[in-house]
Amino acid sequence: MKYEDPLAYTVGLEGVALLRSFTGEYDRAFVAARLAGIRRLLDDATLADAGVDVARVPTVEGYRIWSRTYDGPNSAFDLDEPVVGALLDPLPAGVALDAACGTGRMTALLAARGHRTIGVDSSPDMLARAGQRVPEGDFRLGALDALPVADGAADVVVCALALTHVPDLGPVLAEFARVLRPGGHLVTSDLHPERVALGSVPAVRLPDGSPGRVETYRHAVGDYVRAALAAGFEVLGCEEPGVPAAEDAEVPPAATDPGPWEAWPWSLRELVPEAAAASDAGVPAEIVWHFRLPGGAAAAAPPGTRDALPQGAPPPA
């Protein structure tokens, strides 16, 4: 069980904005506005006793509940799919494992590129939906740290928006290395650790109506690298896609209603829009990694591959 306090969150955002100003990013007027904002929040009676006890929900249970709406509008999908797709495009078709496949969105992406697909997930509800989306896929129930896949069976492994639910990256990266052939590629995407730190954690309502959040862990950028190197991977690239900031975008007026718990922290950010904008400045939304196991015949990128990749992404080895 954890405690979520809207007053603490909004004051915290004002604090992040003040830290940004301390390094010279903002002027005296901005600092004065942030301090005035904190005083206003502390005097707001609607926030004084609005805290909520929130259950920590295990991944399987959380995704069972979330499976009904998971494929609804989800901006995270719009950010990682173009980057992951560009990294996969130069790779020859083979056997591809979609680890933590969910409802099969990455499985479909892999199948469209000619791969014979295996999807593994710990949620039977998610697997059922994945099977409907990709009927030709081979879907198996299993955990990321104990994949029901033979050694060296996959040419490519993709794992999207799942590693933040794993407490320790080491065993999972070791499993990915085990099921990949030498020279095989691993592509992962996740919410960026700085977004997790700002409260981007999936919310679900439990059967009794009480609030819960799916167990989520903040892995630093270096945690991914250390786990990958320990498992024997080479690092080929890292992308940090984000939502482009509109030039000269006006900050909206501050909202007065914290909104329902399901809308937290997004509705809370609307209470302090200037602080929220400052806390978001330069912070990516996701992080996408491209790793490769040494050995084997490295796939040569076809002509024009470099131009097709997102800006800053190296072509696959």
C-alpha positions in Angstrom: 0.0 0.0 0.0 1.2 3.5 -0.8 -0.2 7.0 -0.1 -0.8 9.5 -2.9 -1.3 13.1 -1.8 -2.3 15.7 -4.4 -0.9 18.5 -2.3 2.4 16.7 -2.0 2.5 16.1 -5.8 1.8 19.6 -6.8 4.1 21.2 -4.3 6.7 18.7 -5.5 6.3 19.9 -9.1 6.8 23.4 -7.9 9.9 22.3 -6.2 11.3 20.6 -9.3 10.6 23.9 -11.2 12.5 25.8 -8.5 15.4 23.4 -8.8 15.5 24.1 -12.6 15.5 27.8 -11.9 18.4 27.4 -9.5 20.6 26.3 -12.4 19.8 29.4 -14.3 17.0 28.2 -16.6 14.5 30.7 -15.3 14.4 34.3 -14.0 13.5 36.0 -10.7 9.8 36.5 -11.7 9.5 32.7 -12.4 11.0 31.9 -8.9 8.6 34.4 -7.3 5.6 32.8 -9.1 6.6 29.3 -8.0 6.9 30.4 -4.3 3.6 32.1 -4.5 2.2 29.0 -6.1 3.4 26.9 -3.2 1.7 29.3 -0.7 -1.5 29.1 -2.7 -1.5 25.3 -2.7 -0.9 25.1 1.0 -3.9 27.3 1.6 -6.1 25.3 -0.7 -8.7 23.5 1.5 -9.7 21.1 -1.3 -6.2 19.6 -1.3 -5.7 19.5 2.5 -7.2 16.1 3.1 -7.5 14.7 -0.4 -4.9 11.9 -0.1 -5.7 8.4 -1.1 -4.3 5.0 -0.1 -3.4 3.1 -3.2 -2.7 -0.6 -3.5 0.4 -2.0 -5.2 -1.0 -4.4 -7.8 1.0 -7.3 -9.1 1.7 -7.3 -12.8 -0.5 -10.3 -13.7 -3.5 -8.9 -11.8 -2.9 -5.4 -13.1 -2.8 -6.4 -16.7 -5.8 -8.7 -16.3 -7.8 -5.6 -15.4 -6.1 -3.3 -17.9 -6.4 -5.8 -20.8 -10.0 -4.6 -21.5 -8.8 -1.1 -22.3 -5.1 -1.5 -23.0 -5.5 -1.0 -26.8 -7.4 2.2 -26.3 -5.8 5.6 -27.0 -2.2 5.3 -25.7 0.3 7.9 -26.6 3.2 5.6 -25.6 2.4 3.4 -28.6 2.8 6.4 -31.0 6.3 7.1 -29.6 7.9 3.7 -29.5 6.5 2.0 -32.6 8.2 4.2 -35.2 11.5 3.9 -33.5 11.3 0.2 -32.9 10.1 -0.4 -36.4 13.0 1.6 -37.9 15.4 -0.6 -36.0 13.8 -3.8 -37.1 13.4 -2.9 -40.8 17.0 -3.7 -41.9 17.0 -7.1 -40.1 16.3 -10.3 -42.2 13.2 -12.2 -41.4 13.6 -15.1 -38.9 12.2 -16.2 -35.6 11.2 -13.2 -33.5 10.2 -13.3 -29.8 7.8 -10.6 -28.5 8.6 -10.8 -24.8 5.8 -9.5 -22.6 3.7 -9.3 -25.8 0.6 -8.0 -24.2 -2.2 -7.7 -26.7 0.3 -8.4 -29.5 0.9 -4.9 -31.0 4.7 -5.6 -31.4 3.9 -9.2 -32.5 1.9 -7.7 -35.4 4.7 -5.3 -36.2 7.2 -8.3 -36.4 4.8 -10.5 -38.4 4.3 -7.6 -40.9 8.1 -7.7 -41.5 8.0 -11.4 -42.3 9.1 -12.9 -39.0 7.8 -16.1 -37.6 6.6 -14.9 -34.2 6.5 -16.2 -30.7 4.7 -14.2 -28.0 5.2 -14.7 -24.3 3.2 -13.0 -21.6 2.4 -13.6 -17.9 -1.2 -12.5 -18.4 -3.6 -15.1 -20.0 -6.1 -12.2 -20.7 -3.5 -10.3 -22.7 -2.4 -13.5 -24.6 -6.0 -14.2 -25.6 -6.2 -10.8 -27.2 -2.8 -11.2 -28.8 -4.0 -14.4 -30.4 -7.0 -12.7 -31.9 -4.7 -9.9 -33.3 -2.1 -12.3 -34.8 -3.8 -15.7 -35.4 -0.6 -17.1 -36.9 1.5 -16.3 -33.9 2.7 -18.9 -31.4 1.6 -17.5 -28.0 2.9 -19.0 -24.7 2.2 -18.2 -21.0 5.4 -17.4 -19.2 7.5 -14.9 -17.2 10.3 -12.7 -18.5 12.8 -14.3 -16.2 11.8 -17.8 -17.2 10.9 -17.7 -20.9 9.3 -20.9 -22.3 11.6 -20.7 -25.3 14.6 -22.9 -26.2 18.2 -21.8 -26.1 19.2 -19.9 -29.2 15.8 -20.2 -30.7 15.2 -16.5 -31.7 16.9 -14.2 -34.2 15.3 -11.1 -32.7 13.8 -10.3 -29.3 11.5 -7.3 -28.7 10.3 -6.2 -25.3 8.1 -3.2 -25.2 6.9 -1.2 -22.2 7.5 -4.0 -19.7 10.9 -3.8 -18.0 9.7 -1.1 -15.7 7.5 -3.8 -14.1 10.6 -5.9 -13.3 12.4 -5.3 -10.0 15.8 -6.6 -11.3 16.8 -6.2 -14.9 19.7 -8.7 -14.7 17.8 -12.0 -14.8 15.6 -10.8 -17.6 18.4 -9.6 -19.8 20.2 -12.9 -19.1 17.1 -14.8 -20.4 17.0 -12.7 -23.5 20.6 -13.6 -24.2 19.8 -17.3 -23.6 17.0 -17.5 -26.1 18.9 -15.4 -28.8 21.2 -17.0 -31.3 24.8 -15.5 -31.6 24.5 -12.3 -33.5 20.8 -11.9 -32.6 19.3 -8.5 -31.9 17.4 -7.3 -28.8 15.2 -4.1 -29.0 13.5 -2.8 -25.9 11.3 0.2 -25.1 10.2 1.6 -21.8 8.8 4.6 -20.1 11.8 6.9 -19.5 13.0 6.7 -15.9 12.5 10.4 -15.5 8.8 10.0 -16.5 8.4 7.2 -13.9 9.9 9.6 -11.3 7.2 12.2 -12.3 4.4 9.7 -11.6 3.8 7.8 -14.9 2.6 4.6 -13.3 -0.4 2.6 -14.7 -3.6 3.1 -12.6 -6.3 0.4 -12.3 -9.5 0.0 -10.3 -9.6 -3.2 -8.3 -12.8 -5.3 -8.3 -14.0 -3.7 -5.1 -13.5 -0.2 -6.6 -10.4 0.7 -4.6 -7.5 2.3 -6.4 -4.3 0.5 -7.4 -1.2 1.0 -9.5 0.6 -1.7 -11.3 4.0 -2.5 -9.7 6.5 -0.2 -11.4 10.2 0.3 -10.8 12.4 3.2 -11.8 15.5 1.8 -13.6 18.2 4.4 -14.2 19.7 4.6 -17.7 22.9 3.0 -16.5 20.9 0.0 -15.0 20.0 -1.1 -18.5 23.5 -0.8 -19.8 25.0 -2.7 -16.8 22.4 -5.5 -17.1 23.0 -5.8 -20.8 26.7 -5.9 -20.6 26.6 -8.5 -17.8 24.4 -10.7 -20.1 27.0 -10.4 -22.9 25.2 -7.9 -25.1 26.8 -5.1 -27.2 25.1 -1.7 -27.1 24.2 -0.6 -30.6 22.1 2.4 -29.8 19.8 4.3 -27.5 16.9 6.6 -28.5 14.9 8.8 -26.1 11.7 9.8 -28.0 9.5 12.5 -26.6 6.6 14.6 -27.3 7.9 17.7 -29.2 7.3 20.9 -27.4 5.3 23.4 -29.5 7.2 26.6 -30.1 5.8 29.6 -28.2 3.0 27.4 -26.8 1.0 29.3 -24.2 0.8 27.8 -20.7 -2.9 27.2 -20.0 -4.5 28.8 -16.9 -4.3 26.8 -13.7 -7.1 24.4 -13.1 -9.0 24.5 -9.8 -10.2 20.9 -9.5 -7.7 18.1 -8.8 -10.0 15.7 -10.8 -10.8 12.1 -10.1 -8.1 9.7 -8.8 -7.9 7.9 -12.2 -6.7 11.1 -13.8 -3.9 11.6 -11.4 -1.1 12.8 -11.9 -2.2 14.4 -15.2 -5.1 16.4 -13.7 -2.9 17.4 -10.8 -0.3 18.8 -13.2 -3.1 21.1 -14.6 -3.2 22.7 -11.1 0.3 24.0 -11.6 0.8 24.2 -15.4 3.9 26.5 -15.3 5.7 24.2 -12.9 4.6 21.1 -14.9 5.9 22.6 -18.1 9.2 23.4 -16.4 9.5 19.9 -15.0 8.9 18.4 -18.4 11.4 20.6 -20.3 13.9 18.4 -22.0 12.6 15.2 -20.3 12.1 12.3 -22.8 8.9 10.2 -22.7 10.5 6.9 -23.5 13.8 5.1 -23.8 14.5 2.6 -26.6 17.6 0.3 -26.6 19.2 -1.7 -29.4 21.5 -4.5 -28.2 23.2 -7.4 -30.1 24.8 -10.6 -29.0 28.3 -11.0 -30.4 29.0 -13.7 -32.9 27.2 -15.1 -35.9 26.8 -13.4 -39.2 25.8 -9.8 -38.6 23.0 -8.6 -40.8 24.2 -6.0 -43.2 21.9 -2.9 -43.4 20.6 -2.4 -46.9 21.3 0.8 -48.8 19.4 3.8 -47.4 19.0 2.3 -44.0 20.9 5.1 -42.2 18.5 7.6 -43.7 15.5 5.6 -42.6 16.5 5.4 -39.0 15.3 8.0 -36.4 17.7 10.9 -35.9 20.7 9.8 -33.9 20.0 6.1 -34.2 23.0 4.0 -35.5 22.2 1.3 -38.2 22.1 -2.3 -36.9 25.5 -4.0 -36.9 
